Amino acid sequence: MTEFKKQFAVPEDELKIRWEKCRDFLRTLVPDASGVMAFSRLQIYYLSGSLVNGVFWLPLEGEPVLFVRRSLDRAMLESPVKNIRAFKSYSHLAPIAKECGSPLTEIIGVESGGLTWQLGEMLTSRIKEVKFKPADKVFSFARSLKSEFELEIMRRTGELHHHALFNVLPGRIKTGMTEREISHIIWNVFFELGHQGLMRMQSYGEEIFLGHVSAGDSGIYPSSFNGPLGLRGEHPSTPCMGNASVTWKKGTPLSTDVGFVLEGYHTDKTQIYWGGNRESIPESVLSAQSFCEDMQSLAASMLKPGATPEAIYLAVLSEAEKRGFSEGFMGIGQSKVPFLGHGIGLAVDGFPPVAKGFDLEIQKGMVFAFEPKQSIPGVGMVGVENTFEVTADGCRSITGDDFSIIYID
C-alpha cells in the first residue's frame, strides 16, 4: 500500500491561534455556550487545515475534534488536529466526542450558515439533548483578524495581482478583442503567475469565476452579482467573466474586476483600461476616474485601528454628494449597492462590509477591499478597487500603489 507523507499547509501553532480567537469571541457573543461547531468546508479548513466534508467541534476547554465524512485519510495527511474521527450520522457525534475526551455540552454555538435547512433539522433531531444557538459572528469576527501567517500569504497574493493587471496584461490585450478573449488572456496571465484557480464567496448562493470583464456599456449592464460593476457575462446561466459577442472598441473603457488567490487567500482589484491614448478620453471619464481614486484615498486615510466601517462609508457618501457624483456612484439605478467595500480573506466577500450599520472597531490585522466606482450612462463604468491591510497606525495597499487608467493605444 502506498504511504503518503503528511503535509500540513497550516501549522498546529497557527490553528491554536485561530481556536483561541474563536473561543474568545464565543465567550463574548454566545456567553452561555460551552463550545462551537462548524459545518462549511471553508470554515472547517480555517479551523483544521483540511477542506473536508464533516463537522468541527471546538469546546471552550479541551482538544477540538474533527469529524470527517470524506475523506478521513486526506484529513489525517493534511491536518495536525489530534482528534480526527470518521462518522456517518450526526447521532454519532456525541459518543465520539465523549470518547475523545471532549464531550458535547448542553448549549453549543453553531455555524448556522454552514448548513441547509434540511441538514439543520437533521442535526437537531439526531442530537436532541443539546440546545444549539447561532454563532456565525464568532467565525466572522475571528476570520476578520488575520494572523501574520495569513497576512504574509495575502501580501504575496496582492503583489502578484498588481503585477498581472498593471505590468503584464497591458502588453497582451488590444481593442477589437471580445470580452471573452480578454477573460481567457487574464486567466492565462494569472495562472502563469501562480493563481490557484478556485475562488470562493461566503454569502449563500453567491458565485464567482474569475470576476467581471466588462467592455464599454457592459459596465452598466444589470448584474445579479452583489457588486457595483455591471457585466453581461458568458451566458444567463453563467453571468461571470465576459461575453463572446461584445467587442472592446476604441474610445471606450475596459473594466476588469477580477480576483487573485494563493493558498486559499484572495485579494481583490479593479483595473481600468482605455482603448486609445490619453488625449482620446473624454473629460467626463477622467473626472469620474479621478473622483473614484480620491474616494479610495479618503477611505484609506480613515482606515486605522479604532475607526469603524460605517464611518468610512458615510464619509465617502457625503463627499460624493458634495462633489455631485452621488448619481451613479456604486452602481446605477437598481444596480446600486449599499456598501463601499468588504473584508476579504478565505472568501472574497469577507466580514465586515464597509457599510451603514457596521460600527465595530477596526483592528490591526484586518484586511479590506475598497471599490469606489462611478457609472457613466452611455459609456460604462470606471473606478478602482484595491486591497488594504490595516497596520498599527493606518493601512497600506497590498495590491499596488498606482491606480490610474492604463491606455492601450
C-alpha angles and dihedrals in degrees: 000000000000115000117211125206118244112249117190108195089179113044120228092244090056091050091051090055089053093047092052092049090053092047092050092051091044091056090053102037102034102020097172094054119097096199145355136236129212125199110170115093091234093054091044088053091051090053101036110021093238126095097219138146107256147070131291118210116198113183120196087239127032137017121325122240127222110206111197133198094173131038113004092166092052092048090051090053097046108033129068090201107130098215110055115158137172120236137176104190136030086239087070095059098081098050092044092049090050091049089053092053094250104096122191114259134225094259121034130180114226139198092240092180089059094067134062116233088255094054092042091056090046091052094051092045092052096045103038095158092067128075110216122208127188110258103165091129089062090066095038092054093044094050092046089065105070122205122223087258090059095040092054090056092047093049090055090046092051094048092054091043093057093043091053097050100033105035110020109030097055090065093054105045133068140167114278092051119114123241088250093053090049090048090055092048090052090051090050092051092046094048091048088057096048105269105162097215108229115091124184138215122198103202113095112265095005117129137183135194112179092315135251127337107181125175119196115321092003082086090071097036111123110271130201089202117097097245138090100247114088124216141174093216130194096301138330087268091050108034093178138099112008143318123256092216097052116087125199105238133199113267094031135097126250111209118198117187101174135151133227124208135193125173090350096306123116138205122193126215139165121204123186121209126189125213100230140015125310093262090061095059116100119239090240090061094045093049093047091050092047090050092052092049089051091051091051089051091049092050092046092050089057096043103103139114111294096027121108131228089233093056091051092049095048092046091054093046090051092050091048089054093049093050095046098248099111092107107076096008111139092002140335128268113325090354092069111117125215097228141066099211146326146232115269140195128104086008127039092226096052130166132305114036116214092239146110114295097031102108101153114130116262113236138198110274097036117124125209137183114215114199113179108176135173127211117219113195112235092010111057133238134313133181143100142271128189138162119245131197116211111231131189094277106016137328143280134209112247093188099065137287104246110083101169129123115272114224118218105194 
